[in-house]
Amino acid sequence: MEDLNSLLEPGMLVRHPDAPDWGLGQVQSNINGKITVNFEHQGKVTINGSNVLLVVQQGAE
């Protein structure tokens, strides 16, 4: 299976599947599987892309 997190680019909107209370997040960077996302209710978080498959959103809700 292709690593879908590798397709994430800065500016894309995502949600963390295990932390819905964090709200919508905007990808800040994606370097070697380390994805930095700025979430509405959690702030800036760096995620190991090999452990979490972020859910891409088409737009703000």
Distance bins in CASP14 RR format, pairs under 12 A and 6 or more apart:
PFRMAT RR
TARGET T0000
AUTHOR 0000-0000-0000
RMODE 2
METHOD distances of the structure
MODEL  1
1 53 0 0 0 0 1 0 0 0 0 0 0
2 53 0 0 0 0 0 1 0 0 0 0 0
3 30 0 0 0 0 0 1 0 0 0 0 0
3 32 0 0 0 0 0 1 0 0 0 0 0
3 33 0 0 0 0 1 0 0 0 0 0 0
3 35 0 0 0 0 0 1 0 0 0 0 0
3 48 0 0 0 0 0 1 0 0 0 0 0
3 49 1 0 0 1 0 0 0 0 0 0 0
3 50 1 0 0 1 0 0 0 0 0 0 0
3 51 0 0 0 0 0 1 0 0 0 0 0
3 52 0 0 0 0 0 1 0 0 0 0 0
3 53 0 0 0 0 1 0 0 0 0 0 0
3 54 0 0 0 0 0 1 0 0 0 0 0
4 12 0 0 0 0 0 1 0 0 0 0 0
4 14 0 0 0 0 0 1 0 0 0 0 0
4 30 0 0 0 0 0 1 0 0 0 0 0
4 33 0 0 0 0 0 1 0 0 0 0 0
4 35 0 0 0 0 0 1 0 0 0 0 0
4 49 0 0 0 0 1 0 0 0 0 0 0
4 50 0 0 0 0 0 1 0 0 0 0 0
4 52 0 0 0 0 0 1 0 0 0 0 0
4 53 1 0 0 1 0 0 0 0 0 0 0
4 54 0 0 0 0 1 0 0 0 0 0 0
4 55 0 0 0 0 1 0 0 0 0 0 0
4 56 0 0 0 0 1 0 0 0 0 0 0
5 12 0 0 0 0 0 1 0 0 0 0 0
5 14 0 0 0 0 1 0 0 0 0 0 0
5 16 0 0 0 0 0 1 0 0 0 0 0
5 17 0 0 0 0 0 1 0 0 0 0 0
5 27 0 0 0 0 1 0 0 0 0 0 0
5 30 1 0 0 1 0 0 0 0 0 0 0
5 31 0 0 0 0 0 1 0 0 0 0 0
5 32 0 0 0 0 0 1 0 0 0 0 0
5 33 1 0 0 1 0 0 0 0 0 0 0
5 34 0 0 0 0 0 1 0 0 0 0 0
5 35 1 0 0 1 0 0 0 0 0 0 0
5 37 0 0 0 0 0 1 0 0 0 0 0
5 47 0 0 0 0 1 0 0 0 0 0 0
5 48 0 0 0 0 1 0 0 0 0 0 0
5 49 1 0 1 0 0 0 0 0 0 0 0
5 50 1 0 0 1 0 0 0 0 0 0 0
5 51 0 0 0 0 1 0 0 0 0 0 0
5 52 1 0 0 1 0 0 0 0 0 0 0
5 53 1 0 0 1 0 0 0 0 0 0 0
5 54 1 0 0 1 0 0 0 0 0 0 0
5 55 0 0 0 0 0 1 0 0 0 0 0
5 56 0 0 0 0 1 0 0 0 0 0 0
6 27 0 0 0 0 0 1 0 0 0 0 0
6 30 1 0 0 1 0 0 0 0 0 0 0
6 31 0 0 0 0 0 1 0 0 0 0 0
6 32 0 0 0 0 1 0 0 0 0 0 0
6 33 1 0 0 1 0 0 0 0 0 0 0
6 34 0 0 0 0 0 1 0 0 0 0 0
6 35 0 0 0 0 1 0 0 0 0 0 0
6 49 0 0 0 0 1 0 0 0 0 0 0
6 50 0 0 0 0 0 1 0 0 0 0 0
6 53 0 0 0 0 0 1 0 0 0 0 0
6 54 0 0 0 0 0 1 0 0 0 0 0
7 14 0 0 0 0 0 1 0 0 0 0 0
7 27 0 0 0 0 0 1 0 0 0 0 0
7 30 0 0 0 0 1 0 0 0 0 0 0
7 33 0 0 0 0 0 1 0 0 0 0 0
7 35 0 0 0 0 0 1 0 0 0 0 0
7 49 0 0 0 0 0 1 0 0 0 0 0
7 53 0 0 0 0 0 1 0 0 0 0 0
7 54 0 0 0 0 0 1 0 0 0 0 0
7 56 0 0 0 0 1 0 0 0 0 0 0
8 14 1 0 0 1 0 0 0 0 0 0 0
8 25 0 0 0 0 0 1 0 0 0 0 0
8 26 0 0 0 0 0 1 0 0 0 0 0
8 27 1 0 1 0 0 0 0 0 0 0 0
8 28 0 0 0 0 0 1 0 0 0 0 0
8 29 0 0 0 0 1 0 0 0 0 0 0
8 30 1 0 1 0 0 0 0 0 0 0 0
8 31 0 0 0 0 0 1 0 0 0 0 0
8 33 0 0 0 0 1 0 0 0 0 0 0
8 34 0 0 0 0 0 1 0 0 0 0 0
8 35 1 0 1 0 0 0 0 0 0 0 0
8 36 0 0 0 0 0 1 0 0 0 0 0
8 37 0 0 0 0 1 0 0 0 0 0 0
8 47 0 0 0 0 1 0 0 0 0 0 0
8 49 0 0 0 0 1 0 0 0 0 0 0
8 52 0 0 0 0 0 1 0 0 0 0 0
8 53 0 0 0 0 0 1 0 0 0 0 0
8 54 1 0 0 1 0 0 0 0 0 0 0
8 55 0 0 0 0 0 1 0 0 0 0 0
8 56 1 0 0 1 0 0 0 0 0 0 0
8 57 0 0 0 0 0 1 0 0 0 0 0
9 26 0 0 0 0 0 1 0 0 0 0 0
9 27 1 0 0 1 0 0 0 0 0 0 0
9 28 0 0 0 0 0 1 0 0 0 0 0
9 29 0 0 0 0 1 0 0 0 0 0 0
9 30 1 0 0 1 0 0 0 0 0 0 0
9 31 0 0 0 0 0 1 0 0 0 0 0
9 35 0 0 0 0 0 1 0 0 0 0 0
9 37 0 0 0 0 0 1 0 0 0 0 0
9 56 0 0 0 0 0 1 0 0 0 0 0
10 25 0 0 0 0 0 1 0 0 0 0 0
10 26 0 0 0 0 1 0 0 0 0 0 0
10 27 1 0 1 0 0 0 0 0 0 0 0
10 28 1 0 0 1 0 0 0 0 0 0 0
10 29 1 0 0 1 0 0 0 0 0 0 0
10 30 1 0 0 1 0 0 0 0 0 0 0
10 31 0 0 0 0 0 1 0 0 0 0 0
10 35 0 0 0 0 0 1 0 0 0 0 0
10 36 0 0 0 0 1 0 0 0 0 0 0
10 37 0 0 0 0 0 1 0 0 0 0 0
10 38 0 0 0 0 0 1 0 0 0 0 0
11 24 0 0 0 0 0 1 0 0 0 0 0
11 25 0 0 0 0 1 0 0 0 0 0 0
11 26 1 0 1 0 0 0 0 0 0 0 0
11 27 1 0 1 0 0 0 0 0 0 0 0
11 28 1 0 0 1 0 0 0 0 0 0 0
11 29 0 0 0 0 1 0 0 0 0 0 0
11 30 0 0 0 0 0 1 0 0 0 0 0
11 35 0 0 0 0 0 1 0 0 0 0 0
11 36 0 0 0 0 0 1 0 0 0 0 0
11 37 0 0 0 0 1 0 0 0 0 0 0
11 38 0 0 0 0 1 0 0 0 0 0 0
11 56 0 0 0 0 0 1 0 0 0 0 0
11 57 0 0 0 0 0 1 0 0 0 0 0
11 59 0 0 0 0 0 1 0 0 0 0 0
11 60 0 0 0 0 0 1 0 0 0 0 0
12 24 0 0 0 0 0 1 0 0 0 0 0
12 25 0 0 0 0 1 0 0 0 0 0 0
12 26 1 0 0 1 0 0 0 0 0 0 0
12 27 1 0 1 0 0 0 0 0 0 0 0
12 28 0 0 0 0 0 1 0 0 0 0 0
12 29 0 0 0 0 0 1 0 0 0 0 0
12 30 0 0 0 0 1 0 0 0 0 0 0
12 35 0 0 0 0 1 0 0 0 0 0 0
12 37 0 0 0 0 1 0 0 0 0 0 0
12 38 0 0 0 0 0 1 0 0 0 0 0
12 54 0 0 0 0 1 0 0 0 0 0 0
12 55 0 0 0 0 0 1 0 0 0 0 0
12 56 1 0 0 1 0 0 0 0 0 0 0
12 57 0 0 0 0 1 0 0 0 0 0 0
12 58 0 0 0 0 0 1 0 0 0 0 0
12 59 0 0 0 0 1 0 0 0 0 0 0
13 23 0 0 0 0 0 1 0 0 0 0 0
13 24 1 0 1 0 0 0 0 0 0 0 0
13 25 1 0 0 1 0 0 0 0 0 0 0
13 26 1 0 1 0 0 0 0 0 0 0 0
13 27 1 0 0 1 0 0 0 0 0 0 0
13 28 0 0 0 0 0 1 0 0 0 0 0
13 37 0 0 0 0 1 0 0 0 0 0 0
13 38 0 0 0 0 0 1 0 0 0 0 0
13 39 0 0 0 0 0 1 0 0 0 0 0
13 40 0 0 0 0 0 1 0 0 0 0 0
13 54 0 0 0 0 1 0 0 0 0 0 0
13 55 0 0 0 0 1 0 0 0 0 0 0
13 56 1 0 0 1 0 0 0 0 0 0 0
13 57 1 0 1 0 0 0 0 0 0 0 0
13 58 1 0 0 1 0 0 0 0 0 0 0
13 59 1 0 1 0 0 0 0 0 0 0 0
13 60 1 0 0 1 0 0 0 0 0 0 0
13 61 0 0 0 0 1 0 0 0 0 0 0
14 20 0 0 0 0 0 1 0 0 0 0 0
14 22 0 0 0 0 0 1 0 0 0 0 0
14 23 0 0 0 0 1 0 0 0 0 0 0
14 24 1 0 0 1 0 0 0 0 0 0 0
14 25 1 0 1 0 0 0 0 0 0 0 0
14 26 1 0 0 1 0 0 0 0 0 0 0
14 27 1 0 0 1 0 0 0 0 0 0 0
14 28 0 0 0 0 0 1 0 0 0 0 0
14 30 0 0 0 0 0 1 0 0 0 0 0
14 35 0 0 0 0 1 0 0 0 0 0 0
14 36 0 0 0 0 0 1 0 0 0 0 0
14 37 1 0 0 1 0 0 0 0 0 0 0
14 38 0 0 0 0 0 1 0 0 0 0 0
14 39 0 0 0 0 1 0 0 0 0 0 0
14 40 0 0 0 0 0 1 0 0 0 0 0
14 45 0 0 0 0 0 1 0 0 0 0 0
14 47 0 0 0 0 1 0 0 0 0 0 0
14 49 0 0 0 0 0 1 0 0 0 0 0
14 52 0 0 0 0 0 1 0 0 0 0 0
14 53 0 0 0 0 1 0 0 0 0 0 0
14 54 1 0 1 0 0 0 0 0 0 0 0
14 55 1 0 0 1 0 0 0 0 0 0 0
14 56 1 0 1 0 0 0 0 0 0 0 0
14 57 1 0 0 1 0 0 0 0 0 0 0
14 58 0 0 0 0 0 1 0 0 0 0 0
14 59 0 0 0 0 0 1 0 0 0 0 0
14 60 0 0 0 0 0 1 0 0 0 0 0
15 21 0 0 0 0 0 1 0 0 0 0 0
15 22 1 0 0 1 0 0 0 0 0 0 0
15 23 1 0 0 1 0 0 0 0 0 0 0
15 24 1 0 0 1 0 0 0 0 0 0 0
15 25 1 0 0 1 0 0 0 0 0 0 0
15 26 0 0 0 0 0 1 0 0 0 0 0
15 27 0 0 0 0 0 1 0 0 0 0 0
15 37 0 0 0 0 1 0 0 0 0 0 0
15 39 0 0 0 0 1 0 0 0 0 0 0
15 40 0 0 0 0 1 0 0 0 0 0 0
15 41 0 0 0 0 0 1 0 0 0 0 0
15 42 0 0 0 0 0 1 0 0 0 0 0
15 47 0 0 0 0 0 1 0 0 0 0 0
15 52 0 0 0 0 0 1 0 0 0 0 0
15 53 0 0 0 0 0 1 0 0 0 0 0
15 54 1 0 0 1 0 0 0 0 0 0 0
15 55 1 0 1 0 0 0 0 0 0 0 0
15 56 0 0 0 0 1 0 0 0 0 0 0
15 57 1 0 0 1 0 0 0 0 0 0 0
15 58 0 0 0 0 0 1 0 0 0 0 0
15 59 0 0 0 0 0 1 0 0 0 0 0
15 60 0 0 0 0 0 1 0 0 0 0 0
15 61 0 0 0 0 1 0 0 0 0 0 0
16 22 1 0 1 0 0 0 0 0 0 0 0
16 23 1 0 0 1 0 0 0 0 0 0 0
16 24 0 0 0 0 1 0 0 0 0 0 0
16 25 0 0 0 0 1 0 0 0 0 0 0
16 27 0 0 0 0 0 1 0 0 0 0 0
16 35 0 0 0 0 0 1 0 0 0 0 0
16 37 1 0 0 1 0 0 0 0 0 0 0
16 39 1 0 0 1 0 0 0 0 0 0 0
16 40 0 0 0 0 0 1 0 0 0 0 0
16 41 0 0 0 0 0 1 0 0 0 0 0
16 42 0 0 0 0 1 0 0 0 0 0 0
16 43 0 0 0 0 0 1 0 0 0 0 0
16 45 1 0 0 1 0 0 0 0 0 0 0
16 47 1 0 0 1 0 0 0 0 0 0 0
16 49 0 0 0 0 0 1 0 0 0 0 0
16 51 0 0 0 0 0 1 0 0 0 0 0
16 52 1 0 0 1 0 0 0 0 0 0 0
16 53 0 0 0 0 1 0 0 0 0 0 0
16 54 1 0 0 1 0 0 0 0 0 0 0
16 55 1 0 0 1 0 0 0 0 0 0 0
16 56 0 0 0 0 0 1 0 0 0 0 0
16 57 0 0 0 0 0 1 0 0 0 0 0
17 23 0 0 0 0 0 1 0 0 0 0 0
17 47 0 0 0 0 0 1 0 0 0 0 0
17 49 0 0 0 0 0 1 0 0 0 0 0
17 51 0 0 0 0 0 1 0 0 0 0 0
17 52 1 0 0 1 0 0 0 0 0 0 0
17 53 1 0 0 1 0 0 0 0 0 0 0
17 54 1 0 0 1 0 0 0 0 0 0 0
17 55 1 0 1 0 0 0 0 0 0 0 0
17 56 0 0 0 0 0 1 0 0 0 0 0
17 57 0 0 0 0 0 1 0 0 0 0 0
18 42 0 0 0 0 0 1 0 0 0 0 0
18 45 0 0 0 0 0 1 0 0 0 0 0
18 47 0 0 0 0 0 1 0 0 0 0 0
18 51 0 0 0 0 1 0 0 0 0 0 0
18 52 1 0 0 1 0 0 0 0 0 0 0
18 53 0 0 0 0 0 1 0 0 0 0 0
18 54 0 0 0 0 0 1 0 0 0 0 0
18 55 0 0 0 0 0 1 0 0 0 0 0
19 25 0 0 0 0 0 1 0 0 0 0 0
19 37 0 0 0 0 0 1 0 0 0 0 0
19 39 0 0 0 0 1 0 0 0 0 0 0
19 40 0 0 0 0 0 1 0 0 0 0 0
19 41 0 0 0 0 1 0 0 0 0 0 0
19 42 1 0 0 1 0 0 0 0 0 0 0
19 43 0 0 0 0 0 1 0 0 0 0 0
19 45 0 0 0 0 1 0 0 0 0 0 0
19 47 0 0 0 0 1 0 0 0 0 0 0
19 52 0 0 0 0 1 0 0 0 0 0 0
19 54 0 0 0 0 0 1 0 0 0 0 0
19 55 0 0 0 0 0 1 0 0 0 0 0
20 39 0 0 0 0 0 1 0 0 0 0 0
20 40 0 0 0 0 0 1 0 0 0 0 0
20 41 0 0 0 0 1 0 0 0 0 0 0
20 42 0 0 0 0 0 1 0 0 0 0 0
20 55 0 0 0 0 1 0 0 0 0 0 0
20 57 0 0 0 0 0 1 0 0 0 0 0
20 61 0 0 0 0 0 1 0 0 0 0 0
21 39 0 0 0 0 1 0 0 0 0 0 0
21 40 0 0 0 0 1 0 0 0 0 0 0
21 41 1 0 0 1 0 0 0 0 0 0 0
21 42 1 0 0 1 0 0 0 0 0 0 0
22 37 0 0 0 0 1 0 0 0 0 0 0
22 38 0 0 0 0 0 1 0 0 0 0 0
22 39 1 0 1 0 0 0 0 0 0 0 0
22 40 1 0 0 1 0 0 0 0 0 0 0
22 41 1 0 1 0 0 0 0 0 0 0 0
22 42 1 0 1 0 0 0 0 0 0 0 0
22 43 1 0 0 1 0 0 0 0 0 0 0
22 44 0 0 0 0 0 1 0 0 0 0 0
22 45 1 0 0 1 0 0 0 0 0 0 0
22 47 0 0 0 0 0 1 0 0 0 0 0
22 52 0 0 0 0 0 1 0 0 0 0 0
22 54 0 0 0 0 0 1 0 0 0 0 0
22 55 0 0 0 0 0 1 0 0 0 0 0
23 37 0 0 0 0 0 1 0 0 0 0 0
23 38 0 0 0 0 0 1 0 0 0 0 0
23 39 1 0 1 0 0 0 0 0 0 0 0
23 40 1 0 1 0 0 0 0 0 0 0 0
23 41 1 0 1 0 0 0 0 0 0 0 0
23 42 1 0 0 1 0 0 0 0 0 0 0
23 43 0 0 0 0 1 0 0 0 0 0 0
23 45 0 0 0 0 0 1 0 0 0 0 0
23 54 0 0 0 0 0 1 0 0 0 0 0
23 55 0 0 0 0 0 1 0 0 0 0 0
23 57 0 0 0 0 1 0 0 0 0 0 0
23 60 0 0 0 0 0 1 0 0 0 0 0
23 61 0 0 0 0 1 0 0 0 0 0 0
24 37 0 0 0 0 1 0 0 0 0 0 0
24 38 0 0 0 0 1 0 0 0 0 0 0
24 39 1 0 0 1 0 0 0 0 0 0 0
24 40 1 0 1 0 0 0 0 0 0 0 0
24 41 0 0 0 0 1 0 0 0 0 0 0
24 42 0 0 0 0 0 1 0 0 0 0 0
24 43 0 0 0 0 0 1 0 0 0 0 0
24 54 0 0 0 0 0 1 0 0 0 0 0
24 55 0 0 0 0 0 1 0 0 0 0 0
24 56 0 0 0 0 0 1 0 0 0 0 0
24 57 1 0 0 1 0 0 0 0 0 0 0
24 58 0 0 0 0 0 1 0 0 0 0 0
24 59 0 0 0 0 1 0 0 0 0 0 0
24 60 1 0 0 1 0 0 0 0 0 0 0
24 61 1 0 0 1 0 0 0 0 0 0 0
25 35 0 0 0 0 0 1 0 0 0 0 0
25 36 0 0 0 0 0 1 0 0 0 0 0
25 37 1 0 1 0 0 0 0 0 0 0 0
25 38 1 0 0 1 0 0 0 0 0 0 0
25 39 1 0 1 0 0 0 0 0 0 0 0
25 40 1 0 0 1 0 0 0 0 0 0 0
25 41 0 0 0 0 1 0 0 0 0 0 0
25 42 0 0 0 0 1 0 0 0 0 0 0
25 43 0 0 0 0 1 0 0 0 0 0 0
25 44 0 0 0 0 1 0 0 0 0 0 0
25 45 0 0 0 0 1 0 0 0 0 0 0
25 47 0 0 0 0 0 1 0 0 0 0 0
25 54 0 0 0 0 1 0 0 0 0 0 0
25 55 0 0 0 0 0 1 0 0 0 0 0
25 56 0 0 0 0 0 1 0 0 0 0 0
25 57 0 0 0 0 1 0 0 0 0 0 0
25 59 0 0 0 0 0 1 0 0 0 0 0
25 60 0 0 0 0 1 0 0 0 0 0 0
25 61 0 0 0 0 0 1 0 0 0 0 0
26 35 0 0 0 0 0 1 0 0 0 0 0
26 36 0 0 0 0 1 0 0 0 0 0 0
26 37 1 0 0 1 0 0 0 0 0 0 0
26 38 1 0 1 0 0 0 0 0 0 0 0
26 39 0 0 0 0 1 0 0 0 0 0 0
26 40 0 0 0 0 1 0 0 0 0 0 0
26 43 0 0 0 0 0 1 0 0 0 0 0
26 44 0 0 0 0 1 0 0 0 0 0 0
26 45 0 0 0 0 0 1 0 0 0 0 0
26 54 0 0 0 0 0 1 0 0 0 0 0
26 56 0 0 0 0 0 1 0 0 0 0 0
26 57 0 0 0 0 1 0 0 0 0 0 0
26 59 0 0 0 0 0 1 0 0 0 0 0
26 60 0 0 0 0 1 0 0 0 0 0 0
27 33 0 0 0 0 0 1 0 0 0 0 0
27 34 0 0 0 0 0 1 0 0 0 0 0
27 35 1 0 0 1 0 0 0 0 0 0 0
27 36 1 0 0 1 0 0 0 0 0 0 0
27 37 1 0 1 0 0 0 0 0 0 0 0
27 38 0 0 0 0 1 0 0 0 0 0 0
27 39 0 0 0 0 0 1 0 0 0 0 0
27 44 0 0 0 0 0 1 0 0 0 0 0
27 45 0 0 0 0 0 1 0 0 0 0 0
27 46 0 0 0 0 0 1 0 0 0 0 0
27 47 0 0 0 0 1 0 0 0 0 0 0
27 49 0 0 0 0 0 1 0 0 0 0 0
27 54 0 0 0 0 1 0 0 0 0 0 0
27 56 0 0 0 0 1 0 0 0 0 0 0
27 57 0 0 0 0 0 1 0 0 0 0 0
28 34 0 0 0 0 0 1 0 0 0 0 0
28 35 0 0 0 0 1 0 0 0 0 0 0
28 36 1 0 1 0 0 0 0 0 0 0 0
28 37 1 0 0 1 0 0 0 0 0 0 0
28 38 1 0 1 0 0 0 0 0 0 0 0
28 39 0 0 0 0 0 1 0 0 0 0 0
28 43 0 0 0 0 0 1 0 0 0 0 0
28 44 1 0 0 1 0 0 0 0 0 0 0
28 45 0 0 0 0 1 0 0 0 0 0 0
28 46 0 0 0 0 1 0 0 0 0 0 0
28 47 0 0 0 0 0 1 0 0 0 0 0
29 35 1 0 0 1 0 0 0 0 0 0 0
29 36 1 0 1 0 0 0 0 0 0 0 0
29 37 0 0 0 0 1 0 0 0 0 0 0
29 38 0 0 0 0 0 1 0 0 0 0 0
29 44 0 0 0 0 0 1 0 0 0 0 0
29 45 0 0 0 0 0 1 0 0 0 0 0
29 46 0 0 0 0 1 0 0 0 0 0 0
29 47 0 0 0 0 0 1 0 0 0 0 0
30 36 1 0 0 1 0 0 0 0 0 0 0
30 37 0 0 0 0 1 0 0 0 0 0 0
30 46 0 0 0 0 0 1 0 0 0 0 0
30 47 0 0 0 0 1 0 0 0 0 0 0
30 48 0 0 0 0 0 1 0 0 0 0 0
30 49 0 0 0 0 1 0 0 0 0 0 0
30 54 0 0 0 0 1 0 0 0 0 0 0
31 46 0 0 0 0 1 0 0 0 0 0 0
31 47 0 0 0 0 0 1 0 0 0 0 0
31 48 0 0 0 0 0 1 0 0 0 0 0
31 49 0 0 0 0 0 1 0 0 0 0 0
32 46 0 0 0 0 0 1 0 0 0 0 0
32 48 0 0 0 0 0 1 0 0 0 0 0
32 49 0 0 0 0 1 0 0 0 0 0 0
32 50 0 0 0 0 0 1 0 0 0 0 0
33 46 0 0 0 0 1 0 0 0 0 0 0
33 47 0 0 0 0 1 0 0 0 0 0 0
33 48 1 0 0 1 0 0 0 0 0 0 0
33 49 1 0 1 0 0 0 0 0 0 0 0
33 50 1 0 0 1 0 0 0 0 0 0 0
33 51 0 0 0 0 1 0 0 0 0 0 0
33 52 0 0 0 0 0 1 0 0 0 0 0
33 53 0 0 0 0 0 1 0 0 0 0 0
33 54 0 0 0 0 0 1 0 0 0 0 0
34 45 0 0 0 0 0 1 0 0 0 0 0
34 46 1 0 1 0 0 0 0 0 0 0 0
34 47 1 0 0 1 0 0 0 0 0 0 0
34 48 1 0 0 1 0 0 0 0 0 0 0
34 49 1 0 0 1 0 0 0 0 0 0 0
34 50 0 0 0 0 1 0 0 0 0 0 0
34 51 0 0 0 0 0 1 0 0 0 0 0
34 52 0 0 0 0 0 1 0 0 0 0 0
35 44 0 0 0 0 0 1 0 0 0 0 0
35 45 0 0 0 0 1 0 0 0 0 0 0
35 46 1 0 0 1 0 0 0 0 0 0 0
35 47 1 0 1 0 0 0 0 0 0 0 0
35 48 0 0 0 0 1 0 0 0 0 0 0
35 49 1 0 1 0 0 0 0 0 0 0 0
35 50 0 0 0 0 0 1 0 0 0 0 0
35 51 0 0 0 0 0 1 0 0 0 0 0
35 52 0 0 0 0 1 0 0 0 0 0 0
35 53 0 0 0 0 0 1 0 0 0 0 0
35 54 1 0 0 1 0 0 0 0 0 0 0
35 56 0 0 0 0 0 1 0 0 0 0 0
36 43 0 0 0 0 0 1 0 0 0 0 0
36 44 1 0 0 1 0 0 0 0 0 0 0
36 45 1 0 0 1 0 0 0 0 0 0 0
36 46 1 0 1 0 0 0 0 0 0 0 0
36 47 1 0 0 1 0 0 0 0 0 0 0
36 48 0 0 0 0 0 1 0 0 0 0 0
36 49 0 0 0 0 0 1 0 0 0 0 0
36 54 0 0 0 0 0 1 0 0 0 0 0
37 43 0 0 0 0 1 0 0 0 0 0 0
37 44 1 0 0 1 0 0 0 0 0 0 0
37 45 1 0 1 0 0 0 0 0 0 0 0
37 46 1 0 0 1 0 0 0 0 0 0 0
37 47 1 0 0 1 0 0 0 0 0 0 0
37 48 0 0 0 0 0 1 0 0 0 0 0
37 49 0 0 0 0 0 1 0 0 0 0 0
37 52 0 0 0 0 0 1 0 0 0 0 0
37 54 1 0 0 1 0 0 0 0 0 0 0
37 55 0 0 0 0 0 1 0 0 0 0 0
37 56 0 0 0 0 0 1 0 0 0 0 0
37 57 0 0 0 0 0 1 0 0 0 0 0
38 44 1 0 1 0 0 0 0 0 0 0 0
38 45 1 0 0 1 0 0 0 0 0 0 0
38 46 0 0 0 0 0 1 0 0 0 0 0
38 47 0 0 0 0 0 1 0 0 0 0 0
39 45 1 0 0 1 0 0 0 0 0 0 0
39 46 0 0 0 0 0 1 0 0 0 0 0
39 47 0 0 0 0 0 1 0 0 0 0 0
39 54 0 0 0 0 0 1 0 0 0 0 0
39 57 0 0 0 0 0 1 0 0 0 0 0
40 57 0 0 0 0 0 1 0 0 0 0 0
40 60 0 0 0 0 1 0 0 0 0 0 0
40 61 0 0 0 0 0 1 0 0 0 0 0
45 52 0 0 0 0 0 1 0 0 0 0 0
45 54 0 0 0 0 0 1 0 0 0 0 0
46 52 0 0 0 0 0 1 0 0 0 0 0
47 53 0 0 0 0 1 0 0 0 0 0 0
47 54 1 0 0 1 0 0 0 0 0 0 0
48 54 0 0 0 0 0 1 0 0 0 0 0
END
